[in-house]
Each structure stands twice: as C-alpha cells, then as structure tokens.
Amino acid sequence: MSGMNSIDPRVQRVLDGYARTVLAKDVAGFLGLYAAEARVFDTWGVWSFEGVDARRKVVEEWFGSLGAERVRVTFDRVQATVAGELASVTARVVYVALAADGAELRGMQNRLTWVLRLDAAGAKIVHEHTSVPIGNDLKGMLARE
C-alpha cells in the first residue's frame, strides 16, 4: 500500500486526463475516465448518475453550453491512497471559465472524492462525489476562504 499523498502514476493520469478532456470539451475522452458502471454524486441538480449513459447527456450539455469558452481545471490538496486494486483520491477542484482569448471569466471550487479501480491498463473512476459546504445563509460556498 502506498502512503497518502504519494500519487500513483495511474491516479495522476486520471487527474491529468480529467483536466485535459474538460479543457478540450472531449465528451468521449471525459466519459472514458469512468467505468461503465460508475456512480456519480454530483454537486449540481441531480441526486446521482448511475452508469455512463446517465452521465453522457449532462456532460454533452455542459460542454455544449460553453460555446467559445473553455474550462481550465486544476486540482490541489490532493491526497491519494492506493490499496491493491483500489485507490481513493480527495482534492479541491478549481474550475475557471476562459474566454476564447484566454481571459479568466469566472470560477468555482468543489470538494472531490474519487474511488478508482486499478489494473495493469491504468485506472477508471468507479465512484465520484463532489460537494461544496453550505453556509449559514443556506447557500453553497463556491470558494474556499
């Protein structure tokens, strides 16, 4: 078992692939990071997505809604633990919308937990949970203070 904060290369490829496919608005590549049976507890609007087909429509809508904009994704505070054929990953994810000229337009942050299934070919996300804290005003806090 590797220690916490030691990023297994298979885990790092998933982190890098997520950022790369979001920036490229690559639906197939993005969905390919997930196991076909993955369960996703998303922050926005839907209690859960069960499997790739349930997720495909929302990802297509997200990327399609961007028009000429793109989204840069970065991860920090990453902690990863690998044990056998599974890995857990927690991180803060920062999403920044970019104009066609690269100017930063807006951003938000989420808390992320992934469970990954590992094998010789790499890693696939089998569970994802994103969240934001809820403030005393009952509104989501989209940036860590």
Helices and strands as residue ranges (DSSP letters): H 9-24, H 27-31, E 34-41, E 49-50, H 52-65, E 70-83, E 86-98, E 104-119, E 122-131
